[in-house]
């Protein structure tokens, strides 16, 4: 199905000129509607009103490059396109600071006395680490603005956000049972964090009907997670309109914030007309973390985690993490770290002295010695790899068959789960083909 351009956003002021203007924030009025009521519907079947959001954003001072368009196939998922060539370094989008929601702003607005008890509950119980507190503040801000209805200055933006999410926070235990353990674990972490945020929200001065509405609290969490970005490693920001950029393994734009809190997007390379404008949401080499957090499968990702969950201890001892242990989708190549972890596991079980020698070679960067180990014991490593790959392929069939048995009406995340499993299966089949031919 071809994309339909529903919004062609033309600048009234050249963006480059606007970015050079000082004191531009006073040139527009960012105010709430005088009309109250009208709470945003969080029903998953509710259509997004992106057209009104676009009109609101432009009226509040958002500026875009010539040819900037919001485009959709189905009214659910949107992307940003450019219909004119963009030279590298050229400005693409400007969002005034007054429109930006931030964790800093939440503290300034509500005060530590309001947020403190809920945050202390999260921290003292060990439910989240301190790095997640800015996200909780964005979550609280969204709930407060929701309660204002149309009296909130951000009502048009809130009403443009997705209602149906495929994130880990939105999944059920039935969903987790259909996923490989690594993806299921990541998705479960999102669900647990969402539940912990919901419990902590009960210590905020919110309405009872808000706190008792699980669908609303889950929606607010998903909006906070999927529409916000971390900046300077400490705070969270949501810049309406800038949150319309999708993720890409290869990116066309990047976002930044100036000292006044204004958000700007610039082209990271020469972009031809007719291209989608994307930015990075995270590590592009492995789609599972993005799948769990954001609810989509990045099919352009070159690789997937090799699913050696049972060797996590060995992986960590060698100084690796999940992002190092990869199977490559298109070629079936195996990252060297996978071979290292499997051989280390074999040696630990059979000869601790040899295991220690291999361990020292890996940690010291002694490539020659490490390669000698691999050459000598490659047959054992290959056998273990083949067992793992064949076992995982059998499990993928089982997990996907279980997902296919669900009614998609009552389990709307089934399609994205099946896409995820198919991506993993394709990668493993190519790896299997390479191993069998060795």
Rosetta blueprint (number, residue, H / E / L):
1 X L
2 X L
3 X L
4 X E
5 X E
6 X E
7 X E
8 X E
9 X L
10 X L
11 X L
12 X L
13 X L
14 X L
15 X H
16 X H
17 X H
18 X H
19 X H
20 X H
21 X L
22 X L
23 X L
24 X H
25 X H
26 X H
27 X H
28 X L
29 X L
30 X L
31 X L
32 X L
33 X L
34 X L
35 X L
36 X L
37 X L
38 X L
39 X L
40 X L
41 X L
42 X L
43 X L
44 X L
45 X L
46 X L
47 X L
48 X L
49 X L
50 X H
51 X H
52 X H
53 X H
54 X H
55 X H
56 X H
57 X H
58 X H
59 X H
60 X L
61 X L
62 X L
63 X E
64 X E
65 X L
66 X L
67 X L
68 X E
69 X E
70 X E
71 X E
72 X E
73 X L
74 X L
75 X L
76 X L
77 X L
78 X E
79 X E
80 X E
81 X E
82 X E
83 X L
84 X L
85 X L
86 X E
87 X L
88 X L
89 X L
90 X L
91 X E
92 X E
93 X E
94 X E
95 X E
96 X L
97 X H
98 X H
99 X H
100 X E
101 X E
102 X E
103 X H
104 X H
105 X H
106 X H
107 X H
108 X H
109 X H
110 X H
111 X L
112 X H
113 X H
114 X H
115 X H
116 X H
117 X H
118 X H
119 X H
120 X H
121 X H
122 X H
123 X H
124 X H
125 X L
126 X L
127 X L
128 X L
129 X L
130 X H
131 X H
132 X H
133 X H
134 X H
135 X H
136 X H
137 X H
138 X H
139 X H
140 X H
141 X H
142 X H
143 X H
144 X H
145 X H
146 X H
147 X H
148 X L
149 X H
150 X H
151 X H
152 X L
153 X L
154 X L
155 X H
156 X H
157 X H
158 X H
159 X L
160 X L
161 X L
162 X L
163 X L
164 X L
165 X L
166 X L
167 X L
168 X H
169 X H
170 X H
171 X L
172 X L
173 X H
174 X H
175 X H
176 X H
177 X L
178 X L
179 X L
180 X L
181 X H
182 X H
183 X H
184 X H
185 X H
186 X H
187 X H
188 X H
189 X H
190 X H
191 X H
192 X H
193 X H
194 X H
195 X H
196 X H
197 X H
198 X H
199 X H
200 X H
201 X H
202 X L
203 X L
204 X L
205 X L
206 X L
207 X L
208 X H
209 X H
210 X H
211 X H
212 X L
213 X L
214 X H
215 X H
216 X H
217 X H
218 X H
219 X H
220 X H
221 X H
222 X H
223 X H
224 X H
225 X H
226 X H
227 X H
228 X L
229 X E
230 X E
231 X E
232 X L
233 X L
234 X L
235 X E
236 X E
237 X E
238 X E
239 X E
240 X L
241 X L
242 X H
243 X H
244 X H
245 X L
246 X E
247 X E
248 X L
249 X L
250 X L
251 X L
252 X L
253 X E
254 X E
255 X E
256 X E
257 X E
258 X L
259 X L
260 X L
261 X L
262 X L
263 X E
264 X E
265 X E
266 X E
267 X E
268 X L
269 X L
270 X L
271 X E
272 X L
273 X L
274 X L
275 X E
276 X E
277 X E
278 X E
279 X E
280 X L
281 X L
282 X L
283 X L
284 X L
285 X L
286 X L
287 X H
288 X H
289 X H
290 X H
291 X H
292 X H
293 X H
294 X H
295 X L
296 X L
297 X L
298 X L
299 X L
300 X L
301 X L
302 X L
303 X E
304 X E
305 X E
306 X L
307 X L
308 X L
309 X H
310 X H
311 X H
312 X H
313 X H
314 X H
315 X H
316 X H
317 X H
318 X L
319 X L
320 X L
321 X L
322 X H
323 X H
324 X H
325 X L
326 X E
327 X E
328 X E
329 X L
330 X L
331 X L
332 X L
333 X L
334 X E
335 X L
336 X H
337 X H
338 X H
339 X H
340 X H
341 X H
342 X H
343 X H
344 X H
345 X H
346 X H
347 X H
348 X H
349 X H
350 X H
351 X L
352 X H
353 X H
354 X H
355 X H
356 X H
357 X H
358 X H
359 X H
360 X H
361 X H
362 X H
363 X H
364 X H
365 X L
366 X L
367 X H
368 X H
369 X H
370 X H
371 X H
372 X H
373 X H
374 X H
375 X H
376 X H
377 X H
378 X H
379 X H
380 X H
381 X H
382 X H
383 X H
384 X H
385 X H
386 X H
387 X H
388 X H
389 X H
390 X H
391 X H
392 X H
393 X H
394 X H
395 X H
396 X H
397 X H
398 X H
399 X H
400 X H
401 X H
402 X H
403 X H
404 X H
405 X L
406 X L
407 X L
408 X L
409 X L
410 X L
411 X L
412 X L
413 X L
414 X H
415 X H
416 X H
417 X H
418 X H
419 X H
420 X H
421 X H
422 X H
423 X H
424 X H
425 X H
426 X H
427 X H
428 X H
429 X H
430 X H
431 X H
432 X H
433 X H
434 X H
435 X H
436 X H
437 X L
438 X L
